[in-house]
Amino acid sequence: METEEIIRALPKVEQHVHIIGSTRPETLLWIINDSGAESPFETVEDIRGFFRFRDFPHFIQVYSAVDDLVSKEAYYERLTYEMLEADARCNVRHVECIFSANDHVRRGLDYGMMLDAINRGIRRAERGFGVTCTIRVDLVRNYGPEVGMRVLDWVGEKGDNIVAVDIGGSEERFPPGPYEEVYRRARGMGLHLVAHAGEAAGPESVRDAVELLKVERIGHGVAAAKESALMGLLRERGITVESCPVSNLRTNVVPSLRQHPIRDFFDRGIRVSVNSDDPTMFGTDMNNEYIQLHRELGFTVSELFKISLGSLESSFLPEGRRLELREEFIEEYGDLTGCDENF
């Protein structure tokens, strides 16, 4: 097999993908027609043009516009199923998807009905493709800690398949610190802790997420590369950086993939995963993410498999399932490469 064929066939785990950011242009057009919503979009090409971003703030505007159009809870079943279908085509075996619940509750949708629809999509995808999926709830930092506490109330009452919390949104305007008590409560509820940090703000955002929120993983984390001491802290605490290279290129967080810090993180022993973030909006998928790292940053097949295996090991799956999948991953890697490496 050619190198890129092997990369496509590698078993993978995705830790950072937004359900709304996985909306296919064709599906968004179907939603517009089904709901009768007023929209400037008449064709799939109109929507593809809309998904071209100038920078990160512009991306947030576009993402919010898609949120506005998802006006029925039931739409989440199709969105989730199609997200997992795309991941399964990239040989992704487990996904940890992101659900920004309050984005839709504030627009009048019912939290419990949306969660049920997401889980229907997850069950359908597991039956159809063998891919499993758990959910993390994005509290969305723009709404403030009080709303974050309210979202935890919802999760406490109905938390089917929810394993973690996160704060996305406008990082440069809403730092992690005010969420300290919210995260303390989430930890007490048995939820895993993640935060978007170091994407649209500086190293201090990453440091606060680590030291104040006590996160286990950092979404994006690009700005951490600016401080050697902070990189040392991430390595020392075993915190995984959920890297989203193509996303960071599309929103101008990095000027080119060759200048993305994932290579530096990896070489310094920081745990990293590779993820598609908002794949249909950024024109990417998990295979493309891995292949771009090979082409632009010289990652070998062996290094990419180490990232894949590390993504599994830092996933929020139960230990027994992680060990089962680890054995499967290593066996598949050996079959693909003919190598008997010690991982």
ZABAVEX-591909 format. One line per 10 residues: their letters; for each residue x negated, z negated, y of C-alpha. Coordinates in steps of 0.001 Angstrom, whole numbers. Layout:
a) X:Z:Y ~ ... .
// end
This chain:
meteeiiral) 0:0:0 ~ -1060:626:3587 ~ -1809:-2430:5713 ~ 1327:-2144:7824 ~ 3477:-1702:4731 ~ 2083:-4973:3408 ~ 2774:-6688:6733 ~ 6402:-5542:6627 ~ 6729:-6834:3072 ~ 5259:-10270:3788 .
pkveqhvhii) 7794:-13081:3278 ~ 8548:-14678:6639 ~ 10312:-17550:8406 ~ 11805:-17269:11885 ~ 11921:-20497:13911 ~ 13038:-19232:17330 ~ 15863:-16723:17703 ~ 18905:-16955:19979 ~ 22225:-15813:18542 ~ 23390:-14348:21857 .
gstrpetllw) 19997:-12690:22349 ~ 20512:-10924:19010 ~ 23686:-9142:20153 ~ 23484:-5462:19268 ~ 24478:-3024:22042 ~ 27027:-1486:19656 ~ 28524:-4912:18977 ~ 28656:-5816:22653 ~ 30558:-2589:23334 ~ 32950:-3474:20476 .
iindsgaesp) 33463:-6955:21999 ~ 34218:-5415:25406 ~ 36779:-3057:23885 ~ 38296:-5716:21606 ~ 38699:-8285:24365 ~ 39739:-5863:27098 ~ 37121:-7366:29401 ~ 36296:-5668:32661 ~ 32803:-4271:32352 ~ 30661:-1547:33907 .
fetvedirgf) 29516:-497:30425 ~ 31186:2502:28816 ~ 28540:3526:26289 ~ 25839:1988:24120 ~ 23266:3693:26344 ~ 24706:1871:29369 ~ 24062:-1433:27595 ~ 20563:-452:26512 ~ 19769:305:30134 ~ 21181:-3077:31132 .
frfrdfphfi) 18778:-4726:28657 ~ 15747:-3672:30733 ~ 14328:-6651:32607 ~ 12111:-6939:35634 ~ 10986:-10504:34983 ~ 12109:-13813:33478 ~ 14706:-14714:36180 ~ 16252:-11247:35803 ~ 16406:-11752:32036 ~ 18339:-15011:32547 .
qvysavddlv) 20862:-13113:34690 ~ 21349:-10482:31986 ~ 21621:-13097:29251 ~ 24306:-14930:31279 ~ 26250:-11707:31710 ~ 26363:-11275:27924 ~ 27500:-14904:27622 ~ 30412:-14032:29922 ~ 31532:-11249:27593 ~ 31544:-13353:24403 .
skeayyerlt) 35038:-14589:25137 ~ 36355:-15455:21654 ~ 34967:-18029:19224 ~ 35407:-15653:16280 ~ 32868:-13204:17743 ~ 30146:-15639:16729 ~ 30656:-14844:13046 ~ 29732:-11196:13498 ~ 26885:-11966:15919 ~ 25337:-14460:13493 .
yemleadarc) 25786:-12235:10462 ~ 24169:-9256:12191 ~ 21277:-11390:13438 ~ 20560:-12502:9863 ~ 21047:-8988:8490 ~ 18286:-7783:10825 ~ 16001:-10639:9808 ~ 16622:-9986:6120 ~ 15481:-6378:6615 ~ 12138:-7847:7740 .
nvrhvecifs) 11913:-9988:4597 ~ 12665:-13165:6534 ~ 13785:-15796:4033 ~ 14811:-18631:6344 ~ 15950:-18661:9978 ~ 16419:-21495:12465 ~ 18739:-20005:15078 ~ 19567:-21261:18561 ~ 23142:-21876:19736 ~ 23722:-22655:23433 .
andhvrrgld) 27050:-24408:22939 ~ 27860:-25472:26497 ~ 27268:-21961:27831 ~ 30572:-21097:26169 ~ 32450:-24392:26323 ~ 32196:-24243:30113 ~ 33769:-20786:29876 ~ 36721:-22212:27941 ~ 35700:-21744:24307 ~ 36039:-24453:21651 .
ygmmldainr) 32793:-25950:20331 ~ 34085:-26672:16825 ~ 35603:-23216:16388 ~ 32352:-21559:17484 ~ 30342:-23698:15075 ~ 32705:-22794:12237 ~ 32338:-19091:13072 ~ 28528:-19349:13117 ~ 28530:-21039:9728 ~ 30863:-18401:8293 .
girraergfg) 28355:-15770:9395 ~ 25518:-17785:7853 ~ 27318:-18125:4513 ~ 28147:-14412:4433 ~ 24523:-13505:5127 ~ 23227:-15841:2438 ~ 25602:-14285:-107 ~ 24733:-10768:1007 ~ 21003:-10969:1678 ~ 19716:-14269:270 .
vtctirvdlv) 18539:-15434:3710 ~ 19280:-19049:4658 ~ 19841:-20357:8160 ~ 20153:-23654:10009 ~ 21129:-24235:13631 ~ 19571:-25922:16625 ~ 21624:-26621:19697 ~ 20174:-25666:23064 ~ 21307:-28293:25577 ~ 20381:-25849:28399 .
rnygpevgmr) 18409:-27865:30933 ~ 20288:-26385:33940 ~ 23356:-28506:33138 ~ 21514:-31825:33382 ~ 21081:-34825:31060 ~ 24698:-35997:31334 ~ 25908:-32732:29825 ~ 23119:-33046:27265 ~ 24575:-36387:26198 ~ 28033:-34821:25989 .
vldwvgekgd) 26695:-32083:23698 ~ 25201:-34789:21481 ~ 28686:-36337:21337 ~ 29999:-33027:19992 ~ 27190:-32831:17443 ~ 27864:-36423:16386 ~ 31514:-35572:15758 ~ 30843:-32208:14122 ~ 27283:-31303:13296 ~ 27707:-28957:10334 .
nivavdiggs) 24313:-27352:9604 ~ 22810:-28469:12955 ~ 19296:-29810:12402 ~ 17665:-29871:15865 ~ 18058:-29888:19648 ~ 16274:-27880:22312 ~ 16276:-27332:26074 ~ 16152:-23725:27240 ~ 17256:-22355:30580 ~ 15454:-22313:33933 .
eerfppgpye) 12296:-24202:33103 ~ 10662:-23847:36512 ~ 13571:-25639:38241 ~ 14448:-28221:35595 ~ 11461:-30097:34099 ~ 11636:-31964:30766 ~ 11305:-35518:32113 ~ 14986:-36233:32900 ~ 15850:-35455:29273 ~ 13762:-38309:27854 .
evyrrargmg) 16755:-40539:27047 ~ 18740:-37611:25635 ~ 15908:-36810:23248 ~ 15529:-40452:22282 ~ 19196:-40469:21298 ~ 18880:-37174:19399 ~ 15942:-38557:17438 ~ 18039:-41602:16558 ~ 20732:-39237:15263 ~ 18213:-37772:12826 .
lhlvahagea) 17833:-34483:14698 ~ 14537:-32647:15029 ~ 13176:-32131:18540 ~ 12104:-28864:20156 ~ 11776:-27767:23793 ~ 11232:-24476:25547 ~ 8116:-25135:27644 ~ 5218:-23226:29126 ~ 7162:-19964:29379 ~ 8296:-19934:33017 .
agpesvrdav) 6452:-23078:34183 ~ 2912:-24409:33947 ~ 958:-26640:31551 ~ 2629:-29784:32919 ~ 5912:-28611:31394 ~ 4314:-28476:27941 ~ 2586:-31834:28397 ~ 5824:-33539:29487 ~ 7699:-32070:26533 ~ 5044:-33476:24199 .
ellkverigh) 4479:-36866:25805 ~ 7954:-37695:27166 ~ 10302:-35890:24787 ~ 8109:-36367:21672 ~ 8850:-32843:20456 ~ 7744:-31495:17099 ~ 7618:-27879:18241 ~ 7245:-26048:21565 ~ 9138:-22851:22287 ~ 6750:-20253:23801 .
gvaaakesal) 4021:-22610:25071 ~ 2070:-19817:26760 ~ 925:-21957:29707 ~ -759:-24467:27384 ~ -3651:-22004:27108 ~ -4584:-22796:30703 ~ -5774:-26315:29806 ~ -8263:-26978:27039 ~ -7302:-30656:26886 ~ -3649:-29756:26394 .
mgllrergit) -4541:-27386:23593 ~ -6460:-30231:22022 ~ -3390:-32445:22302 ~ -1221:-29860:20530 ~ -3769:-29549:17733 ~ -4236:-33307:17417 ~ -502:-33979:17132 ~ 177:-31067:14800 ~ 2750:-29544:17148 ~ 3772:-25993:16354 .
vescpvsnlr) 3930:-23413:19138 ~ 6858:-21083:18477 ~ 5202:-17962:19798 ~ 7334:-15000:20940 ~ 4785:-12331:21910 ~ 7000:-9310:22655 ~ 9462:-11492:24569 ~ 6630:-12798:26732 ~ 5502:-9239:27425 ~ 9006:-8021:28295 .
tnvvpslrqh) 9645:-10856:30778 ~ 6162:-10519:32344 ~ 5015:-13950:31185 ~ 1884:-12136:29948 ~ 575:-8855:31377 ~ -226:-7376:27953 ~ -112:-8362:24309 ~ -3888:-8347:24204 ~ -3827:-11154:26752 ~ -1311:-13245:24823 .
pirdffdrgi) -2786:-16676:23927 ~ -1569:-16728:20313 ~ -4994:-15598:19108 ~ -6626:-18458:21006 ~ -4098:-20948:19640 ~ -4649:-19737:16080 ~ -8444:-19728:16337 ~ -8445:-23273:17748 ~ -6412:-24594:14843 ~ -3109:-25016:16683 .
rvsvnsddpt) -122:-24417:14439 ~ 1782:-21302:15479 ~ 4813:-19401:14281 ~ 5801:-15858:15232 ~ 9348:-15164:16410 ~ 11560:-12486:17964 ~ 13401:-14746:20490 ~ 16065:-12290:21760 ~ 15338:-9308:19531 ~ 17951:-6751:20570 .
mfgtdmnney) 17415:-7492:24248 ~ 13649:-7063:23854 ~ 13716:-4149:21415 ~ 11857:-5976:18678 ~ 12208:-7596:15277 ~ 10071:-9801:13066 ~ 8192:-6906:11468 ~ 7329:-5511:14886 ~ 6096:-8923:16072 ~ 3711:-9188:13122 .
iqlhrelgft) 2558:-5572:13390 ~ 1850:-5892:17117 ~ -364:-8909:16428 ~ -2272:-6806:13912 ~ -2621:-3812:16230 ~ -3253:-5546:19545 ~ -4979:-8809:18607 ~ -6658:-7927:15338 ~ -4814:-10333:13084 ~ -5581:-9546:9456 .
vselfkislg) -3003:-9565:6671 ~ -4470:-12838:5430 ~ -4207:-14426:8890 ~ -637:-13217:9315 ~ 291:-14679:5951 ~ -1254:-18001:6994 ~ 1011:-17924:10055 ~ 3996:-17123:7840 ~ 3140:-19943:5444 ~ 2581:-22318:8361 .
slessflpeg) 5987:-21350:9785 ~ 7545:-22380:6499 ~ 5620:-25650:6396 ~ 6634:-26596:9959 ~ 10246:-25544:9417 ~ 13003:-28132:9330 ~ 13916:-27375:5724 ~ 14020:-30300:3265 ~ 10645:-30885:1638 ~ 11785:-29809:-1816 .
rrlelreefi) 13033:-26452:-552 ~ 9860:-25922:1487 ~ 7741:-26441:-1626 ~ 9882:-24035:-3654 ~ 9604:-21332:-1003 ~ 5881:-21975:-597 ~ 5284:-21134:-4244 ~ 7430:-18008:-3913 ~ 5586:-16900:-756 ~ 2146:-17316:-2332 .
eeygdltgcd) 3186:-15470:-5488 ~ 4576:-12570:-3437 ~ 1443:-12435:-1315 ~ -678:-12198:-4444 ~ 1489:-9382:-5802 ~ 1273:-7497:-2487 ~ -2465:-7811:-1935 ~ -3931:-8427:-5362 ~ -5770:-11357:-3801 ~ -5965:-14802:-5332 .
enf) -6636:-16778:-2149 ~ -6440:-20549:-1969 ~ -3800:-21542:581 .
// end
